[in-house]
Each structure stands twice: as C-alpha cells, then as structure tokens.
Amino acid sequence: MILIEGLLGWLKYSAINNEFYNSITQVRNAAEKFIRNINMIPTRQ
C-alpha cells in the first residue's frame, strides 16, 4: 500500500466515518485536527 493511502484510510477511520458534517469547512477542520493530533502522537490509537 502506498503510504498516503494508509494515512487517508487512518483519517477516514478516525475523523470522517460515522460523522455528519454540515459543511466542507467542518470536514476540513476535522481533518486539520487529525493532522495536528498525529503530529503530536504519531501512532494509531
């Protein structure tokens, strides 16, 4: 698997699945929060 595919799968699992967002801005904010978190603690939780 290409590394970016793994990261995108992790993002989907952690921040996107089973959530309803009213706007693309909310999706973007969730993705940015995910990136901030993995930069602080870079292991799958």
Secondary structure, DSSP 8 states (H G I E B T S, - for coil): --HHHHHHHHHIIIIITT---SSHHHHHHHHHHHHHHHHHS-S--
